[in-house]
Amino acid sequence: MARIVGMIATSHTPTIGFALDGKKQEDPVWKPIFEAYEPIKAWLKEKQPDVLFLIYNDHVTSFFFDHYSAFVLGVGEEWKVADEGGGYRKLPPVKGHSALARHIGKSLVADEFDMSFFQGKGLDHGCFSPLSVLLDHDDKGWPMPIIPLACGVLQFPVPSAARFYKLGQAIRTAVESYPEDLKVAVVATGGLSHQVHGERCGFNNPPWDAEFMRILENDPVALTRMTHAEHATLGGMESSEIVMWLLARGALSANVKKVHESYYLPSMTAIATMVFENQDTPMSAKVAEAHRAKMGEQLAGIEKLDGTYPFDLDRSVKYFRINEFLHELVVPEHRQAFMADPEALFEKWNLSDQERDLIRRRDWQGLIRYGAIFFVLEKLAAVVGVPNPAVYAAFRGMSLEDFLKTRNTQVVYSVGGNEAQGKIEAGEKKREPAE
């Protein structure tokens, strides 16, 4: 089974990536940053983890306040660097470990954490700034995959420090119950003391940073008793990111072995690193099997329902491309391009031959069975002028007229909108018998 070998804690200030890209490794101002990561790189080389579970917060880059979640687990198969306004950093995409991520996601929901999940979004400096100095990389890629967990710490209310710690404990259960033999290193990013807004901008507190790191090692539960206001008083408002270090600490054993620590304050943000080795007792096979059974109990028996296709994380990841293609029909430019030249759009999106054929033939049943969710199919139906009941009839293998006879009222409709309404009404006129 999988196990957590240890934890890396690191700041994620963009100055780290700036210094690396500017080749400032020997500059006296920046050199201490790079020196602090050499022992961590050596530790990674010694432990040889198979995957990094990377905890970070997005800085209003890929996640905005039109939809902002507390805990968002990345379950995708690849992660690109995000453009934060200054253009893309010249970094290759990093692979995800989707299978383990999906297992963790199912486990966390089974343990009563109401998770959000994401795919297809870029990762900003919260992830790539520390990653680019932790792992050697080139144009061909990175030496190991990651699983990103984005934490919403910028818009209050934010879950308590205790909730972050409990999430870490649940992540440990999730990882250790994964049936494949994998070594996982947990990486916590963010912090330590800093404030980047308002009249208190530039606040730092090195003595508190040292005390925080000591408590994190020896008595992390004590940190869970503090409020966000208390953390901000000691470390500055943006130091609320330290709850992500606490989350990672919750994924480890009660006692840990500290093998590295560094601290450097060059400008606005304290750049600190720590490495803890896990001193865990592995989960037994019996307990792991019982937990996996718990993860599946809510859908147990669903396979007995004929003609029913639950849209789970596995289906979502495997068929993300076609669902995204159909979802984009909510964008006027995309649906106009689809109606004008669907073949060119298929090619641009690199859809498979099977996906193209299913869409061309409006094979509603085939699309559902393949992996599309109904709610993107009704968008396709609206674009091509097919009413929802006609899609339902196709699912049942019936004509529209025969299907309507099974309903209390014989009406046709779509998801709405002027374009769809006009197409549906035109179709209705064609179906009306001639006088």
C-alpha positions as CSV (number, residue, x, y, z in Angstrom):
1,M,0.0,0.0,0.0
2,A,1.0,3.7,-0.3
3,R,2.7,5.5,2.5
4,I,3.8,9.0,3.3
5,V,7.6,9.2,3.7
6,G,7.7,12.8,5.0
7,M,6.8,16.4,4.6
8,I,8.5,19.4,3.0
9,A,7.4,22.8,4.1
10,T,8.4,25.8,2.0
11,S,7.5,29.4,1.3
12,H,6.1,30.0,-2.2
13,T,6.9,33.6,-2.7
14,P,7.3,34.5,-6.4
15,T,10.7,35.9,-5.7
16,I,12.0,32.3,-5.6
17,G,10.9,31.7,-9.2
18,F,12.1,35.2,-10.2
19,A,15.6,34.5,-8.8
20,L,15.8,31.1,-10.6
21,D,14.6,32.4,-13.9
22,G,17.1,35.3,-13.6
23,K,20.0,32.9,-12.9
24,K,20.8,34.6,-9.6
25,Q,22.1,31.5,-7.9
26,E,25.4,33.1,-7.1
27,D,24.1,36.6,-6.4
28,P,24.8,37.2,-2.6
29,V,21.3,38.5,-2.1
30,W,19.6,35.4,-3.6
31,K,22.2,32.7,-2.9
32,P,20.9,31.8,0.6
33,I,17.5,30.9,-1.0
34,F,19.1,28.3,-3.3
35,E,21.4,27.0,-0.6
36,A,18.4,26.2,1.6
37,Y,16.9,23.9,-1.0
38,E,20.0,21.8,-1.6
39,P,19.5,19.6,1.5
40,I,15.8,19.1,0.5
41,K,16.9,18.0,-3.0
42,A,19.3,15.6,-1.4
43,W,16.5,14.3,0.8
44,L,14.2,13.8,-2.2
45,K,17.0,11.9,-4.0
46,E,17.5,9.7,-1.0
47,K,13.8,9.0,-0.4
48,Q,12.8,8.7,-4.0
49,P,9.1,9.5,-3.6
50,D,6.8,8.5,-6.5
51,V,4.5,11.5,-6.2
52,L,4.4,14.9,-4.4
53,F,1.1,15.9,-2.8
54,L,1.5,19.6,-3.1
55,I,-0.6,22.0,-0.9
56,Y,-0.8,25.6,-2.1
57,N,-3.1,28.5,-2.5
58,D,-3.9,30.1,-5.8
59,H,-3.4,33.9,-5.8
60,V,-6.6,34.9,-7.7
61,T,-5.1,33.5,-10.9
62,S,-7.0,30.3,-11.9
63,F,-9.6,30.7,-9.1
64,F,-11.6,33.9,-8.8
65,F,-14.4,35.0,-6.5
66,D,-17.1,34.1,-8.9
67,H,-16.6,30.6,-7.5
68,Y,-14.3,30.2,-4.6
69,S,-13.9,27.0,-2.6
70,A,-12.1,26.1,0.6
71,F,-10.5,22.9,-0.5
72,V,-10.1,22.0,-4.2
73,L,-8.3,18.8,-5.2
74,G,-6.6,18.6,-8.6
75,V,-7.6,15.2,-10.2
76,G,-6.3,15.9,-13.7
77,E,-3.5,14.2,-15.7
78,E,-1.4,17.2,-16.4
79,W,-0.8,20.7,-15.0
80,K,0.5,23.7,-16.9
81,V,2.0,26.9,-15.5
82,A,-0.5,29.8,-15.3
83,D,-0.1,33.3,-16.7
84,E,-0.3,35.6,-13.7
85,G,-0.3,38.8,-15.8
86,G,3.4,38.9,-16.8
87,G,3.4,36.0,-19.3
88,Y,4.1,32.3,-18.8
89,R,7.2,31.2,-17.0
90,K,9.3,28.9,-19.3
91,L,8.4,25.8,-17.4
92,P,7.1,22.5,-18.9
93,P,3.8,21.0,-17.7
94,V,4.0,18.6,-14.8
95,K,2.2,15.3,-14.8
96,G,-0.5,14.6,-12.3
97,H,-1.1,11.3,-10.6
98,S,-4.7,11.1,-11.4
99,A,-5.4,7.6,-10.1
100,L,-4.1,8.4,-6.6
101,A,-5.8,11.9,-6.6
102,R,-9.2,10.3,-7.5
103,H,-8.7,7.8,-4.7
104,I,-7.9,10.6,-2.2
105,G,-10.9,12.6,-3.4
106,K,-13.3,9.7,-2.9
107,S,-11.8,9.0,0.5
108,L,-12.1,12.6,1.7
109,V,-15.7,12.8,0.7
110,A,-16.4,9.4,2.5
111,D,-14.8,11.0,5.6
112,E,-17.2,14.0,5.4
113,F,-15.0,16.6,3.7
114,D,-17.1,18.4,1.1
115,M,-14.4,18.6,-1.5
116,S,-14.3,20.5,-4.8
117,F,-12.3,19.0,-7.7
118,F,-10.5,20.7,-10.7
119,Q,-8.9,19.8,-14.0
120,G,-7.6,21.8,-16.9
121,K,-6.5,24.9,-14.9
122,G,-3.0,26.4,-14.7
123,L,-1.1,26.4,-11.4
124,D,0.4,29.7,-10.3
125,H,3.5,30.6,-8.3
126,G,1.9,29.0,-5.2
127,C,2.8,25.7,-6.8
128,F,5.5,26.3,-9.4
129,S,7.7,28.8,-7.5
130,P,8.8,26.2,-4.9
131,L,8.5,23.3,-7.3
132,S,11.0,24.8,-9.8
133,V,13.7,24.8,-7.1
134,L,12.7,21.5,-5.4
135,L,13.0,19.4,-8.6
136,D,15.5,19.4,-11.4
137,H,13.6,19.8,-14.7
138,D,14.2,20.5,-18.4
139,D,12.1,21.0,-21.5
140,K,11.1,17.4,-21.4
141,G,9.4,17.6,-18.0
142,W,9.8,16.8,-14.4
143,P,11.1,13.7,-12.5
144,M,7.8,12.9,-10.7
145,P,4.1,13.7,-10.8
146,I,2.2,15.9,-8.4
147,I,-1.2,16.1,-6.9
148,P,-2.2,19.7,-6.2
149,L,-4.5,20.7,-3.4
150,A,-5.6,24.4,-3.6
151,C,-6.7,25.9,-0.4
152,G,-9.0,29.0,-0.3
153,V,-7.3,31.2,2.3
154,L,-7.9,34.7,0.7
155,Q,-11.6,35.2,1.2
156,F,-13.1,34.8,4.6
157,P,-14.7,32.8,6.1
158,V,-11.8,30.4,5.9
159,P,-12.0,27.0,7.7
160,S,-10.4,27.0,11.1
161,A,-6.8,25.8,11.7
162,A,-8.3,22.8,13.4
163,R,-10.2,21.9,10.2
164,F,-7.0,22.1,8.2
165,Y,-5.3,19.8,10.6
166,K,-8.1,17.3,10.5
167,L,-8.1,17.4,6.7
168,G,-4.4,16.4,6.9
169,Q,-5.3,13.5,9.1
170,A,-7.9,12.4,6.6
171,I,-5.4,12.7,3.8
172,R,-3.1,10.3,5.6
173,T,-5.9,7.7,5.8
174,A,-6.6,8.2,2.1
175,V,-3.0,7.8,1.0
176,E,-2.4,4.7,3.3
177,S,-5.5,3.0,2.0
178,Y,-4.4,3.2,-1.6
179,P,-3.7,-0.4,-2.7
180,E,-0.7,0.4,-4.9
181,D,2.8,0.5,-3.4
182,L,3.7,4.2,-3.7
183,K,5.9,6.6,-1.7
184,V,4.3,10.0,-1.2
185,A,6.0,13.2,0.0
186,V,3.6,15.9,1.2
187,V,4.7,19.5,0.3
188,A,3.2,22.4,2.2
189,T,3.7,25.9,0.7
190,G,3.1,29.4,1.8
191,G,3.9,31.6,4.8
192,L,5.6,32.5,7.0
193,S,5.2,36.0,8.5
194,H,4.3,38.6,5.9
195,Q,1.6,41.2,5.0
196,V,1.4,42.6,1.5
197,H,-1.5,45.0,1.8
198,G,-2.6,48.1,3.8
199,E,-0.7,50.3,6.2
200,R,0.7,47.3,7.9
201,C,2.3,46.2,4.6
202,G,5.8,44.9,5.2
203,F,5.2,43.4,8.6
204,N,7.4,40.5,9.6
205,N,8.0,38.7,12.9
206,P,11.0,36.4,12.8
207,P,10.8,35.4,16.5
208,W,7.2,34.2,16.0
209,D,8.3,32.4,12.8
210,A,10.9,30.5,14.8
211,E,8.4,29.7,17.6
212,F,5.8,28.6,15.0
213,M,8.3,26.1,13.4
214,R,9.1,24.7,16.8
215,I,5.5,24.2,17.8
216,L,4.7,22.7,14.3
217,E,7.3,20.1,15.0
218,N,6.5,19.2,18.6
219,D,2.9,20.2,19.4
220,P,0.9,21.0,16.2
221,V,-2.4,20.6,18.0
222,A,-1.5,23.8,20.0
223,L,-1.6,25.7,16.7
224,T,-5.1,24.5,16.0
225,R,-6.4,26.4,19.0
226,M,-5.5,29.7,17.6
227,T,-7.9,31.8,15.5
228,H,-7.0,33.4,12.2
229,A,-7.0,36.8,13.9
230,E,-4.4,35.5,16.4
231,H,-2.2,34.1,13.6
232,A,-2.5,37.4,11.7
233,T,-1.6,39.4,14.8
234,L,1.6,37.4,15.2
235,G,2.5,36.8,11.6
236,G,0.7,39.4,9.4
237,M,-2.6,38.9,7.5
238,E,-1.2,37.0,4.6
239,S,0.5,34.6,7.0
240,S,-2.8,32.8,7.2
241,E,-1.2,30.6,4.6
242,I,0.6,28.8,7.5
243,V,-2.6,26.7,8.0
244,M,-1.4,24.8,4.9
245,W,1.8,23.8,6.8
246,L,-0.5,22.6,9.6
247,L,-2.6,20.6,7.1
248,A,0.5,18.8,5.9
249,R,1.6,18.2,9.5
250,G,-1.7,16.5,10.2
251,A,-0.9,14.0,7.5
252,L,2.2,12.8,9.5
253,S,2.7,10.7,12.6
254,A,2.4,12.4,16.0
255,N,6.2,12.2,16.4
256,V,8.4,13.3,13.5
257,K,12.1,13.5,12.8
258,K,13.2,17.0,11.7
259,V,16.1,16.6,9.2
260,H,16.3,20.2,7.8
261,E,15.3,23.7,8.7
262,S,16.2,27.1,7.2
263,Y,15.1,30.7,7.4
264,Y,15.8,33.8,5.4
265,L,14.1,37.2,5.2
266,P,15.4,39.1,2.1
267,S,12.4,41.4,1.6
268,M,8.7,41.1,2.1
269,T,8.2,37.5,3.0
270,A,10.1,35.1,5.3
271,I,11.4,32.3,3.1
272,A,11.6,29.2,5.3
273,T,11.9,25.5,4.7
274,M,11.6,22.4,6.8
275,V,11.7,18.7,6.3
276,F,10.1,16.2,8.6
277,E,10.4,12.4,8.2
278,N,7.4,10.4,9.1
279,Q,7.7,8.0,12.1
280,D,4.5,6.2,11.3
281,T,3.1,2.8,12.0
282,P,1.7,1.6,8.6
283,M,-2.0,1.0,8.2
284,S,-2.9,-2.7,8.2
285,A,-4.2,-4.4,5.1
286,K,-7.4,-5.2,6.9
287,V,-8.0,-1.5,7.9
288,A,-7.2,-0.3,4.4
289,E,-9.7,-2.8,2.9
290,A,-12.4,-1.7,5.3
291,H,-11.8,2.0,4.4
292,R,-12.0,1.3,0.7
293,A,-15.3,-0.5,1.3
294,K,-16.5,2.6,3.2
295,M,-15.5,4.8,0.2
296,G,-17.7,2.8,-2.1
297,E,-20.7,2.3,0.1
298,Q,-22.8,5.2,-1.2
299,L,-22.8,3.8,-4.8
300,A,-22.8,0.2,-3.8
301,G,-25.4,-1.6,-6.0
302,I,-25.8,1.2,-8.5
303,E,-24.6,-1.1,-11.2
304,K,-27.8,-3.1,-10.9
305,L,-29.8,-0.2,-12.3
306,D,-30.2,-0.7,-16.0
307,G,-29.5,2.3,-18.2
308,T,-27.9,4.3,-15.4
309,Y,-24.4,5.8,-15.8
310,P,-23.2,7.6,-12.6
311,F,-20.8,10.5,-13.5
312,D,-18.0,9.8,-11.0
313,L,-14.4,11.2,-10.8
314,D,-13.0,8.4,-12.9
315,R,-15.5,9.2,-15.8
316,S,-14.9,12.9,-15.3
317,V,-11.1,12.7,-15.7
318,K,-11.2,10.1,-18.6
319,Y,-13.7,12.0,-20.6
320,F,-12.8,15.5,-19.6
321,R,-12.0,16.7,-23.1
322,I,-15.3,15.9,-24.8
323,N,-17.3,17.2,-21.8
324,E,-15.2,20.4,-21.9
325,F,-15.8,20.7,-25.7
326,L,-19.5,20.4,-25.3
327,H,-19.6,22.7,-22.2
328,E,-17.9,25.4,-24.2
329,L,-21.0,25.7,-26.3
330,V,-22.2,28.2,-23.7
331,V,-19.6,30.6,-25.2
332,P,-21.2,32.3,-28.3
333,E,-17.9,32.2,-30.3
334,H,-17.5,28.5,-29.7
335,R,-21.0,27.5,-30.8
336,Q,-20.8,29.8,-33.8
337,A,-17.6,28.1,-34.8
338,F,-19.3,24.7,-34.2
339,M,-22.2,25.6,-36.5
340,A,-20.0,27.1,-39.2
341,D,-17.4,24.3,-39.4
342,P,-17.6,21.5,-36.9
343,E,-14.8,19.5,-38.5
344,A,-12.3,22.3,-38.1
345,L,-13.3,22.7,-34.5
346,F,-13.0,18.9,-33.9
347,E,-9.5,19.1,-35.3
348,K,-8.6,22.1,-33.1
349,W,-9.7,20.3,-30.0
350,N,-8.1,17.0,-31.1
351,L,-11.2,15.0,-30.5
352,S,-10.9,11.3,-31.2
353,D,-12.6,9.7,-34.3
354,Q,-15.1,8.1,-32.0
355,E,-16.0,11.4,-30.3
356,R,-16.4,13.1,-33.6
357,D,-18.6,10.4,-34.9
358,L,-20.8,10.5,-31.8
359,I,-21.3,14.2,-32.1
360,R,-21.9,14.2,-35.9
361,R,-24.6,11.6,-35.6
362,R,-26.2,13.2,-32.5
363,D,-25.9,9.8,-30.9
364,W,-27.4,10.8,-27.6
365,Q,-27.4,7.4,-26.1
366,G,-23.9,6.7,-27.4
367,L,-22.6,9.9,-25.9
368,I,-24.0,9.0,-22.5
369,R,-22.6,5.5,-22.6
370,Y,-19.2,6.9,-23.8
371,G,-18.8,9.3,-20.9
372,A,-20.6,12.6,-21.5
373,I,-22.8,14.0,-18.8
374,F,-26.4,14.8,-19.7
375,F,-26.1,18.5,-18.9
376,V,-23.6,19.1,-21.7
377,L,-25.7,17.1,-24.1
378,E,-28.7,19.4,-23.5
379,K,-26.4,22.3,-24.4
380,L,-25.5,20.5,-27.7
381,A,-29.2,19.8,-28.2
382,A,-30.1,23.5,-27.8
383,V,-27.4,24.5,-30.3
384,V,-28.6,22.1,-33.0
385,G,-32.3,22.7,-32.4
386,V,-33.2,19.4,-30.7
387,P,-35.7,19.7,-27.8
388,N,-34.9,18.0,-24.5
389,P,-37.8,15.4,-24.8
390,A,-36.3,14.3,-28.2
391,V,-33.0,13.5,-26.3
392,Y,-35.0,11.6,-23.6
393,A,-36.8,9.7,-26.3
394,A,-33.5,8.7,-27.9
395,F,-32.3,7.4,-24.6
396,R,-35.3,5.2,-24.4
397,G,-35.1,4.1,-28.0
398,M,-38.4,5.7,-28.8
399,S,-39.8,8.2,-31.3
400,L,-40.5,11.7,-29.8
401,E,-44.2,11.2,-30.4
402,D,-44.3,7.8,-28.6
403,F,-42.2,9.2,-25.7
404,L,-44.5,12.2,-25.2
405,K,-47.4,9.8,-24.8
406,T,-45.7,8.5,-21.7
407,R,-45.7,12.0,-20.1
408,N,-48.6,13.8,-18.3
409,T,-48.4,16.6,-20.8
410,Q,-47.2,16.5,-24.4
411,V,-44.9,19.5,-24.6
412,V,-41.4,20.1,-26.0
413,Y,-38.8,22.5,-24.6
414,S,-35.1,23.3,-24.4
415,V,-32.8,24.9,-21.8
416,G,-34.0,28.2,-23.0
417,G,-32.4,31.2,-24.7
418,N,-33.5,33.1,-27.8
419,E,-31.4,31.0,-30.2
420,A,-32.7,27.7,-28.9
421,Q,-36.3,28.9,-28.7
422,G,-36.3,29.9,-32.4
423,K,-34.8,26.6,-33.5
424,I,-37.3,24.5,-31.4
425,E,-40.2,26.5,-32.8
426,A,-39.0,26.0,-36.3
427,G,-38.7,22.3,-35.7
428,E,-42.2,22.2,-34.3
429,K,-43.7,23.8,-37.4
430,K,-42.0,21.1,-39.5
431,R,-43.6,18.4,-37.4
432,E,-47.1,20.0,-37.7
433,P,-49.4,18.1,-40.1
434,A,-50.2,19.9,-43.3
435,E,-53.8,21.4,-43.4
